[in-house]
Each structure stands twice: as structure tokens, then as C-alpha cells.
Amino acid sequence: MRKILKKTGSILFTDPKLLYKEDSEFIKKSFYFKGNNKKAVLLLHGWSTTPYEIRRLGMFLNEGGYTVYAPMLAGHGTKPADLENVIYQDWLNDGQIAFDNLNKKYKQVFIGGTSMGASLTIQLAKENKNIAGLILMATPYRLRFEEIVDLLVRFFSKFKKYHKKFYPPTFGSSTTVTRLISYQQYPLKNVLELAELVKESRKDLNKIFQPCLIMQSSSDHIISKSSLIKIYNQISSKKKKKKYVKRSYHTFIADIKNEHIFKDILNFLKEN
């Protein structure tokens, strides 16, 4: 890691796949980077992955002076069976504890999340008005084919506990970081918890008043295309920005080479 940073001068210009090869010891761990500007960012990872998918972003924000913490959410980073009896309130509790701990130490605490982590961020923001701002990445207002998927999951869960992930060609190459660190099979029971979280997060979006940066891939195949616009239009935030990310997949932040996205996030934090 030190050798890579010495060559590039910043995490911003490092190749995500090169970092992955050097970072085996960090892939299944939470991370905490101490900053120097008395402000903190809580980052929440997506479903079936680990904090590693947002580690590079965390390192970049830390270079900008921010303390950055990304906890491992319940049932993740071990084995798929550990997800089986987790309910979405467990993930919310993880996020709330992490926020409370940061809020005791720092004058401003922002929360950012990707995919499921963004849904958790929305739920936390409804209950914690003192969150300084929200970074919502790949946030599902609705999942694609949500009703059909719900019916299929409920039906197949009667016959089997686990399902192996299937990746169509449009879901990205097999070497994308998020795919490499994710569980490759998952308990069907837990899919229903994820779906319930998505449904809850789209309720009462008018309760969101914090500054928001909302980002979504323009070719996202997991969530509805209208997710970004619906969230943007329904939140009550006076300060809000929306941005589509081109040539990227659903959880774009782990593999992204568009350095301006990282800069956009840092600028949002500085502006608020």
C-alpha cells in the first residue's frame, strides 16, 4: 500500500484492482481513518459485501482531513449463513451505534452509503436531524421487477435456504472489486429483509431535511431508473444535488476510475 501511494501521491489515482491485490488483509474488516479537521464521515457498505467496497473512497476523504469510519454490518464479512437470521433493524442498529460514537467526538458527522447502505442512511437521517449531510450512492427507491422478485423469493424459499448469485454480462466483469469481495450465495430469507428495508426507506422521504448528494449509475441494472429522481423530488432538503454516473455498474464506487466522482463527494462535504 505504501509503495502504491508513494508512486501515485494520492489514493485518487490508484488502480482499484491493483489495490485489491495488495489489500488482502483488509477485505473483511471495518476501517477507521483518523482525520484532522474535527469532522467525520460514516460510510455504510452494501448488501452481501464488506466495508472494503468503500475503503478507497474513505482513504481519499481522509486525505482531505476527515475522520472516516466504516463498520462491518451484521451478518457480513464472514459466511453467508451468518446473514440468515439477520433482520434489517440489526443493520440500522449498527449504523445508529456508529453514528452515536462519532457524534460524541466530532462537531459534524456526515453519513454516506452505497445501495443497501444508502437505504440505511436515509432511515438514520429520518431519526437523527443532527446528521450534517447525506451521500446517497446507488440508492434504491424501488428494485427492478420488485413485485416479481418478491414472489419468486417467497416461493423458492419454501424449497431451499440459499441461492447462488447469477451475473448477466451487463452486471460487470467477474473481476470487479464488489463481486470479488461479496458472498457468492445468500440466504433467500435475508433477501426479504433487504426488500423490506427498501420499502421502508422510500416512505416519508419528506422527513429528510439534511443536505444531500444523490448519485446513480445511468445504466444501473439493479434499481429502477427513476430512483434518483423520485428521491430527489420527495426529500425536503433545501441543499440537494443529483448526479448520474456514466459507464458504470450498480455499486460503482468500488471500481470507479472517474476521479471526479470522488472530488464531487469531497466538495459536497466542504460546502456543507
Residue frames relative to the residue before (quaternion, step in Angstrom):
aa qw qx qy qz dx dy dz
M 1.0000 0.0000 0.0000 0.0000 0.00 0.00 0.00
R 0.6741 0.4951 -0.2970 0.4607 3.58 0.85 -0.94
K 0.6307 0.5344 -0.3274 0.4577 3.55 1.06 -0.79
I 0.6547 0.5142 -0.3092 0.4597 3.58 0.96 -0.89
L 0.6881 0.4795 -0.2876 0.4624 3.57 0.87 -0.94
K 0.6064 0.5577 -0.3487 0.4468 3.55 1.10 -0.66
K 0.6779 0.4901 -0.2821 0.4697 3.56 1.06 -0.80
T 0.7673 0.3870 -0.1968 0.4720 3.57 0.91 -0.93
G 0.3888 -0.7323 0.4731 0.2979 3.58 1.11 -0.64
S 0.7960 0.0216 -0.0035 0.6049 3.58 1.19 -0.41
I 0.5738 -0.5825 0.4520 0.3566 3.54 -1.19 0.61
L 0.5331 0.6688 -0.3817 0.3505 3.57 1.21 -0.57
F 0.7873 0.3520 -0.1626 0.4794 3.56 0.95 -0.84
T 0.4877 0.6607 -0.4381 0.3657 3.56 1.23 0.29
D 0.4935 -0.6438 0.5017 0.3006 3.54 -1.19 0.60
P 0.4735 -0.7009 0.4477 0.2901 3.67 -0.62 1.07
K 0.6772 0.4941 -0.3043 0.4524 3.59 0.96 -0.81
L 0.6162 0.5243 -0.3396 0.4797 3.57 1.13 -0.63
L 0.6332 0.5242 -0.3231 0.4688 3.56 1.00 -0.81
Y 0.6290 0.5602 -0.3335 0.4235 3.56 0.94 -0.90
K 0.6549 0.5182 -0.3082 0.4556 3.58 0.98 -0.83
E 0.7157 0.4461 -0.2472 0.4772 3.57 1.11 -0.69
D 0.7253 0.5083 -0.2087 0.4147 3.55 1.24 -0.57
S 0.2049 0.8341 -0.5023 0.1001 3.61 1.13 0.37
E 0.6701 0.5216 -0.3094 0.4280 3.61 0.99 -0.74
F 0.7143 0.4555 -0.2497 0.4690 3.61 1.23 -0.41
I 0.4785 0.7336 -0.4131 0.2495 3.59 1.21 -0.38
K 0.7920 0.2551 -0.1400 0.5368 3.61 1.02 -0.71
K 0.5744 0.5808 -0.3763 0.4373 3.55 1.05 0.81
S 0.5058 -0.5715 0.5426 0.3509 3.51 -1.32 0.42
F 0.1448 -0.7881 0.5798 0.1478 3.59 -1.20 0.15
Y 0.0867 -0.7645 0.6383 0.0239 3.53 -1.26 0.65
F 0.0376 -0.7989 0.5999 -0.0223 3.56 -0.55 1.19
K 0.3250 -0.7710 0.5220 0.1657 3.57 -0.57 1.18
G 0.1978 -0.7964 0.5651 0.0857 3.57 -0.84 1.01
N 0.4237 -0.7219 0.4943 0.2345 3.56 -1.28 -0.12
N 0.6342 0.5561 -0.3419 0.4143 3.64 1.20 0.13
K 0.5110 -0.6864 0.3854 0.3452 3.60 1.30 0.32
K 0.6230 0.4796 -0.3523 0.5077 3.58 1.23 0.48
A 0.1675 -0.8090 0.5600 0.0617 3.57 -1.08 0.70
V 0.1849 -0.7459 0.6300 0.1121 3.52 -1.31 0.52
L 0.1915 -0.7474 0.6283 0.0995 3.54 -0.90 1.03
L 0.0987 -0.8032 0.5869 0.0258 3.59 -0.72 1.09
L 0.1455 -0.8039 0.5753 0.0385 3.57 -0.89 1.00
H 0.3710 -0.7706 0.4841 0.1847 3.55 -0.72 1.12
G 0.6050 -0.5895 0.4165 0.3359 3.55 -1.33 0.17
W 0.7084 -0.4709 0.3420 0.3993 3.51 -1.40 0.14
S 0.8528 0.1237 -0.1677 0.4788 3.55 -1.03 1.02
T 0.6257 0.5108 -0.3573 0.4689 3.62 1.23 0.18
T 0.4245 -0.6650 0.5330 0.3057 3.59 -1.18 -0.56
P 0.6932 -0.4652 0.3312 0.4397 3.61 -1.23 0.16
Y 0.5048 0.6687 -0.4332 0.3321 3.60 1.16 -0.34
E 0.6102 0.5755 -0.3724 0.3972 3.63 1.03 -0.61
I 0.7477 0.3223 -0.2088 0.5417 3.61 1.20 -0.37
R 0.3740 0.7620 -0.4613 0.2582 3.58 1.29 0.16
R 0.6570 0.5123 -0.3209 0.4505 3.59 0.91 -0.87
L 0.6285 0.5055 -0.3291 0.4910 3.60 1.01 -0.76
G 0.6454 0.5341 -0.3181 0.4438 3.58 0.96 -0.87
M 0.6534 0.5091 -0.3115 0.4657 3.56 0.99 -0.82
F 0.6451 0.5175 -0.3221 0.4608 3.57 1.02 -0.79
L 0.6713 0.4832 -0.3048 0.4722 3.60 0.89 -0.86
N 0.6147 0.5380 -0.3355 0.4691 3.57 1.13 -0.64
E 0.5999 0.5421 -0.3483 0.4742 3.57 1.10 -0.67
G 0.6806 0.4804 -0.2734 0.4809 3.57 1.19 -0.61
G 0.6836 -0.5230 0.2674 0.4332 3.59 1.28 0.19
Y 0.6033 0.6038 -0.3446 0.3908 3.59 1.23 -0.28
T 0.3980 -0.6274 0.6033 0.2899 3.53 -1.23 0.59
V 0.0551 -0.8106 0.5830 -0.0058 3.58 -0.82 0.97
Y 0.0309 -0.7946 0.6057 -0.0273 3.52 -0.87 1.07
A 0.0001 0.7775 -0.6286 0.0179 3.57 -0.97 0.91
P 0.1886 -0.8061 0.5522 0.0986 3.61 -0.32 1.20
M 0.4725 -0.6047 0.5476 0.3335 3.53 -1.31 0.34
L 0.3291 -0.7656 0.5214 0.1835 3.57 -0.65 1.10
A 0.6957 -0.5171 0.3133 0.3879 3.56 -1.14 0.70
G 0.8286 0.2439 -0.1994 0.4628 3.54 -0.99 0.95
H 0.6566 0.5168 -0.2956 0.4631 3.57 1.28 -0.12
G 0.7895 0.3739 -0.2477 0.4189 3.54 -1.33 0.35
T 0.6786 0.4353 -0.2966 0.5119 3.58 1.25 0.22
K 0.6955 -0.3661 0.2986 0.5414 3.57 -0.02 -1.33
P 0.6628 -0.5504 0.3242 0.3907 3.61 -1.05 0.68
A 0.6010 0.5891 -0.3642 0.3989 3.59 1.02 -0.71
D 0.6265 0.5635 -0.3375 0.4196 3.58 1.14 -0.59
L 0.6074 0.5426 -0.3523 0.4611 3.59 1.28 -0.18
E 0.5027 0.7341 -0.3943 0.2299 3.53 1.15 -0.65
N 0.8137 0.2465 -0.1167 0.5133 3.58 0.82 -0.93
V 0.4226 0.6836 -0.4751 0.3583 3.56 1.24 0.40
I 0.1753 -0.7571 0.6187 0.1154 3.59 -1.02 0.81
Y 0.6422 -0.5697 0.3275 0.3947 3.58 -1.08 0.59
Q 0.5692 0.5874 -0.3887 0.4242 3.61 1.16 -0.44
D 0.5658 0.5776 -0.3865 0.4436 3.61 1.18 -0.48
W 0.6627 0.4899 -0.3057 0.4769 3.59 0.97 -0.84
L 0.6287 0.5269 -0.3299 0.4672 3.57 1.04 -0.78
N 0.6428 0.5217 -0.3164 0.4632 3.56 1.01 -0.81
D 0.6151 0.5358 -0.3408 0.4674 3.59 1.03 -0.77
G 0.6828 0.4911 -0.2831 0.4610 3.56 0.91 -0.94
Q 0.6542 0.5199 -0.3161 0.4491 3.58 0.97 -0.83
I 0.6449 0.5115 -0.3196 0.4694 3.58 0.96 -0.85
A 0.6563 0.5109 -0.3106 0.4602 3.58 0.93 -0.89
F 0.6568 0.5017 -0.3120 0.4685 3.60 0.95 -0.85
D 0.6517 0.5249 -0.3212 0.4435 3.59 0.87 -0.92
N 0.6580 0.5114 -0.3120 0.4562 3.59 0.95 -0.84
L 0.6737 0.4704 -0.2967 0.4866 3.59 0.96 -0.81
N 0.6549 0.5513 -0.3115 0.4125 3.57 0.97 -0.87
K 0.6075 0.5553 -0.3450 0.4512 3.58 1.21 -0.47
K 0.7655 0.4092 -0.1770 0.4639 3.56 1.12 -0.69
Y 0.7978 0.3013 -0.1249 0.5071 3.59 1.08 -0.67
K 0.5277 -0.6686 0.4319 0.2964 3.58 -1.04 0.79
Q 0.7776 0.1086 -0.0898 0.6127 3.56 1.22 -0.43
V 0.0294 -0.7825 0.6219 0.0112 3.56 -0.99 0.86
F 0.1619 -0.7608 0.6255 0.0609 3.55 -0.79 1.12
I 0.1672 -0.7609 0.6108 0.1411 3.57 -1.24 0.41
G 0.0161 -0.7831 0.6217 -0.0095 3.53 -1.01 0.90
G 0.0265 0.8074 -0.5889 0.0229 3.55 -1.09 0.65
T 0.2687 -0.7438 0.5865 0.1751 3.51 -1.27 0.43
S 0.8389 0.0419 -0.0773 0.5371 3.57 -0.92 0.98
M 0.8199 0.0488 -0.0153 0.5702 3.63 -0.53 -1.06
G 0.6262 0.5528 -0.3323 0.4379 3.58 1.02 -0.76
A 0.6369 0.5108 -0.3241 0.4779 3.59 1.14 -0.62
S 0.6171 0.5273 -0.3401 0.4749 3.59 1.07 -0.70
L 0.6385 0.5089 -0.3159 0.4833 3.57 1.03 -0.77
T 0.6179 0.5533 -0.3345 0.4474 3.58 1.03 -0.80
I 0.6459 0.5179 -0.3143 0.4646 3.57 0.96 -0.86
Q 0.6697 0.5009 -0.3010 0.4584 3.57 0.90 -0.92
L 0.6528 0.5065 -0.3100 0.4703 3.58 0.98 -0.80
A 0.6521 0.5299 -0.3144 0.4416 3.58 1.02 -0.79
K 0.6038 0.5604 -0.3572 0.4401 3.60 1.11 -0.59
E 0.7531 0.3913 -0.1925 0.4925 3.57 1.09 -0.74
N 0.7619 0.2993 -0.1603 0.5515 3.59 1.19 -0.44
K 0.1781 -0.8370 0.5115 0.0781 3.56 0.09 1.30
N 0.6331 0.5539 -0.3273 0.4304 3.59 1.25 -0.34
I 0.3939 0.6687 -0.5156 0.3631 3.61 1.22 0.27
A 0.4621 -0.7378 0.4258 0.2464 3.58 -0.75 1.06
G 0.7816 -0.1938 0.1554 0.5721 3.58 1.08 -0.61
L 0.3224 -0.7594 0.5446 0.1509 3.55 -1.25 0.51
I 0.1407 -0.7384 0.6541 0.0843 3.54 -1.12 0.84
L 0.0464 -0.8277 0.5580 -0.0378 3.56 -0.29 1.30
M 0.0062 -0.8192 0.5702 -0.0618 3.57 -0.43 1.25
A 0.8443 -0.0073 -0.0344 0.5347 3.58 -0.86 1.02
T 0.2261 0.8245 -0.4835 0.1877 3.54 1.02 0.88
P 0.2869 -0.7809 0.5247 0.1807 3.61 -0.63 1.00
Y 0.2207 -0.7032 0.6606 0.1429 3.54 -0.81 1.04
R 0.7479 -0.0607 0.0313 0.6603 3.49 1.16 -0.81
L 0.4178 -0.6463 0.5666 0.2946 3.53 -1.21 0.53
R 0.5605 -0.5887 0.4465 0.3740 3.58 -1.09 0.56
F 0.8386 0.0561 -0.0832 0.5354 3.59 -0.99 0.87
E 0.0862 0.8725 -0.4782 0.0519 3.56 1.13 0.73
E 0.6974 0.4760 -0.2894 0.4509 3.60 0.77 -0.98
I 0.6558 0.5129 -0.3099 0.4592 3.59 0.98 -0.87
V 0.6491 0.5147 -0.3098 0.4666 3.57 0.94 -0.94
D 0.6339 0.5407 -0.3284 0.4450 3.58 0.96 -0.87
L 0.6713 0.4971 -0.2934 0.4649 3.59 0.90 -0.91
L 0.6690 0.5077 -0.2997 0.4527 3.57 0.95 -0.92
V 0.6516 0.5144 -0.3169 0.4586 3.57 0.95 -0.87
R 0.6619 0.5024 -0.3073 0.4637 3.59 0.91 -0.87
F 0.6557 0.5134 -0.3100 0.4587 3.57 1.03 -0.78
F 0.7364 0.4329 -0.2489 0.4565 3.59 0.75 -1.06
S 0.5880 0.5889 -0.3757 0.4078 3.59 1.13 -0.51
K 0.5673 0.5859 -0.3837 0.4332 3.60 1.26 -0.23
F 0.7563 0.3895 -0.1863 0.4915 3.56 1.20 -0.57
K 0.8092 0.0459 -0.0227 0.5852 3.59 1.13 -0.49
K 0.4925 -0.6841 0.4670 0.2673 3.54 -1.20 0.59
Y 0.8157 0.2324 -0.0757 0.5243 3.56 0.95 -0.90
H 0.1331 -0.7667 0.6228 0.0810 3.51 -1.26 0.51
K 0.3976 -0.7147 0.5269 0.2312 3.54 -0.98 0.87
K 0.5059 -0.6608 0.4624 0.3058 3.56 -0.97 0.82
F 0.1525 -0.7630 0.6232 0.0783 3.51 -1.13 0.79
Y 0.1151 -0.8133 0.5697 0.0274 3.56 -0.80 1.04
P 0.2719 -0.7350 0.5973 0.1706 3.62 -0.48 1.13
P 0.6804 -0.4987 0.3374 0.4178 3.63 -1.17 0.43
T 0.6591 0.5336 -0.3089 0.4306 3.59 1.07 -0.70
F 0.6116 0.5699 -0.3492 0.4234 3.61 1.25 -0.17
G 0.6814 -0.4972 0.2908 0.4516 3.60 1.21 0.20
S 0.6163 -0.5668 0.4001 0.3725 3.53 -1.24 0.39
S 0.6255 -0.5719 0.3910 0.3589 3.56 -1.25 0.44
T 0.6768 0.4902 -0.2925 0.4648 3.59 1.25 -0.23
T 0.3939 0.6948 -0.5169 0.3080 3.61 1.16 0.23
V 0.6094 -0.6148 0.3617 0.3461 3.55 -0.98 0.89
T 0.6582 0.5245 -0.3271 0.4298 3.59 0.84 -0.91
R 0.6634 0.4903 -0.3107 0.4723 3.59 0.97 -0.76
L 0.6499 0.5353 -0.3196 0.4346 3.59 1.00 -0.76
I 0.7536 0.3931 -0.2177 0.4797 3.60 1.00 -0.76
S 0.5825 0.6224 -0.3629 0.3764 3.61 1.24 -0.28
Y 0.5647 -0.5053 0.5092 0.4082 3.51 -1.35 0.25
Q 0.3023 -0.7722 0.5309 0.1747 3.58 -0.94 0.84
Q 0.7302 0.1480 -0.2114 0.6327 3.52 1.33 0.23
Y 0.1364 -0.8132 0.5653 0.0231 3.54 -1.12 0.57
P 0.5257 -0.6189 0.4719 0.3434 3.58 -1.18 0.51
L 0.4797 -0.6865 0.4658 0.2857 3.60 -0.73 1.03
K 0.5806 0.6031 -0.3597 0.4120 3.56 1.09 -0.72
N 0.6984 0.4836 -0.2763 0.4495 3.57 0.98 -0.83
V 0.5257 0.6132 -0.4138 0.4201 3.61 1.20 -0.40
L 0.6444 0.5285 -0.3152 0.4539 3.56 1.04 -0.78
E 0.6174 0.5247 -0.3416 0.4763 3.59 1.13 -0.59
L 0.6277 0.5223 -0.3268 0.4758 3.56 1.01 -0.80
A 0.6600 0.5120 -0.3020 0.4595 3.58 0.93 -0.93
E 0.6449 0.5210 -0.3193 0.4590 3.58 1.02 -0.79
L 0.6244 0.5342 -0.3292 0.4651 3.57 1.05 -0.77
V 0.6422 0.5190 -0.3221 0.4632 3.59 0.94 -0.88
K 0.6584 0.5093 -0.3096 0.4597 3.59 0.93 -0.87
E 0.6704 0.4960 -0.2983 0.4643 3.58 0.95 -0.86
S 0.6716 0.5291 -0.3092 0.4165 3.57 0.94 -0.87
R 0.6832 0.4761 -0.3100 0.4587 3.62 1.09 -0.50
K 0.5479 0.5882 -0.4054 0.4352 3.58 1.28 -0.02
D 0.8684 0.1164 -0.0636 0.4778 3.57 -1.20 0.59
L 0.1638 0.8093 -0.5454 0.1444 3.59 0.92 0.85
N 0.5493 0.6140 -0.3923 0.4092 3.59 1.22 -0.32
K 0.5807 0.5774 -0.3732 0.4360 3.60 1.29 -0.16
I 0.5733 0.5724 -0.3811 0.4455 3.58 1.29 -0.07
F 0.0229 -0.8195 0.5714 -0.0368 3.59 -0.55 1.21
Q 0.5384 0.6489 -0.4005 0.3586 3.59 1.22 -0.37
P 0.6063 -0.5234 0.4376 0.4086 3.60 -1.22 0.42
C 0.0925 -0.8238 0.5593 0.0011 3.59 -0.91 0.93
L 0.1071 -0.7143 0.6858 0.0893 3.51 -1.23 0.73
I 0.0695 -0.8159 0.5737 -0.0187 3.57 -0.55 1.22
M 0.0065 -0.8177 0.5718 -0.0665 3.57 -0.66 1.16
Q 0.0619 0.7952 -0.5987 0.0731 3.55 -1.00 0.85
S 0.5132 -0.6174 0.4958 0.3312 3.55 -1.10 0.69
S 0.4554 -0.6889 0.4937 0.2725 3.58 -0.96 0.85
S 0.7448 0.3198 -0.2042 0.5489 3.60 1.29 -0.22
D 0.1989 0.8132 -0.5188 0.1731 3.57 1.14 0.70
H 0.1967 -0.8100 0.5469 0.0779 3.57 -0.79 1.07
I 0.6190 0.5561 -0.3364 0.4410 3.58 1.27 0.02
I 0.7955 0.2225 -0.1076 0.5533 3.58 0.91 -0.87
S 0.6454 -0.5303 0.3757 0.4015 3.56 -1.22 0.41
K 0.5793 -0.6126 0.4165 0.3401 3.57 -1.05 0.78
S 0.6966 0.4891 -0.2694 0.4504 3.56 1.07 -0.70
S 0.3718 0.7650 -0.4735 0.2288 3.60 1.25 -0.06
L 0.6730 0.5061 -0.3081 0.4428 3.59 0.75 -1.02
I 0.6994 0.4841 -0.2807 0.4446 3.59 0.76 -1.03
K 0.6651 0.5065 -0.3153 0.4491 3.59 0.91 -0.86
I 0.6531 0.4878 -0.3169 0.4848 3.58 0.97 -0.79
Y 0.6428 0.5356 -0.3162 0.4471 3.59 0.91 -0.94
N 0.7190 0.4635 -0.2560 0.4501 3.59 0.86 -0.94
Q 0.7377 0.4574 -0.2399 0.4348 3.59 1.04 -0.70
I 0.5936 0.5582 -0.3870 0.4317 3.61 1.13 -0.41
S 0.4480 -0.7137 0.4841 0.2358 3.58 -1.18 0.60
S 0.3728 0.7586 -0.4677 0.2586 3.58 1.27 0.07
K 0.3789 -0.7121 0.5440 0.2311 3.56 -0.95 0.88
K 0.7281 0.2961 -0.1917 0.5877 3.54 1.18 -0.64
K 0.2705 0.7539 -0.5579 0.2172 3.57 -0.46 1.18
K 0.0964 -0.7810 0.6166 0.0221 3.51 -1.11 0.84
K 0.1290 -0.7779 0.6090 0.0862 3.56 -1.11 0.65
K 0.0047 0.8046 -0.5920 0.0472 3.54 -1.07 0.77
Y 0.2347 -0.7379 0.6159 0.1452 3.54 -0.97 0.93
V 0.2629 -0.7567 0.5837 0.1323 3.55 -1.00 0.90
K 0.2764 -0.7919 0.5274 0.1352 3.58 -0.61 1.13
R 0.8443 0.1800 -0.1427 0.4842 3.55 -1.32 0.47
S 0.5833 0.5500 -0.3868 0.4557 3.55 0.81 1.01
Y 0.4577 -0.6693 0.5169 0.2746 3.54 -1.32 0.32
H 0.8034 -0.3239 0.1906 0.4618 3.55 -1.31 -0.04
T 0.7890 0.1741 -0.0972 0.5811 3.60 0.48 -1.15
F 0.0940 -0.8856 0.4546 0.0156 3.52 0.57 1.28
I 0.5978 0.6515 -0.3654 0.2910 3.58 1.05 -0.66
A 0.6363 0.5546 -0.3416 0.4134 3.62 1.09 -0.61
D 0.7989 0.3190 -0.1345 0.4918 3.57 0.91 -0.92
I 0.4409 0.7561 -0.4198 0.2404 3.54 1.28 -0.20
K 0.1692 -0.7716 0.6063 0.0916 3.55 -1.08 0.80
N 0.4914 0.6199 -0.4420 0.4228 3.56 1.32 0.16
E 0.2541 -0.8271 0.4790 0.1482 3.57 0.16 1.29
H 0.5816 0.6083 -0.3800 0.3839 3.59 1.13 -0.55
I 0.5687 0.5882 -0.3936 0.4191 3.62 1.15 -0.47
F 0.6390 0.5073 -0.3181 0.4829 3.57 0.97 -0.85
K 0.6604 0.5079 -0.3011 0.4639 3.57 0.97 -0.85
D 0.6155 0.5456 -0.3433 0.4535 3.58 1.03 -0.76
I 0.6563 0.5059 -0.3084 0.4672 3.57 0.98 -0.83
L 0.6567 0.5020 -0.3080 0.4711 3.57 0.92 -0.89
N 0.6516 0.5116 -0.3177 0.4613 3.60 0.94 -0.83
F 0.6145 0.5438 -0.3421 0.4579 3.58 1.05 -0.75
L 0.6510 0.5091 -0.3164 0.4657 3.59 0.94 -0.87
K 0.6765 0.5059 -0.2915 0.4488 3.58 0.90 -0.91
E 0.6696 0.5148 -0.2916 0.4490 3.56 1.06 -0.77
N 0.7685 0.3371 -0.1704 0.5165 3.56 1.19 -0.47
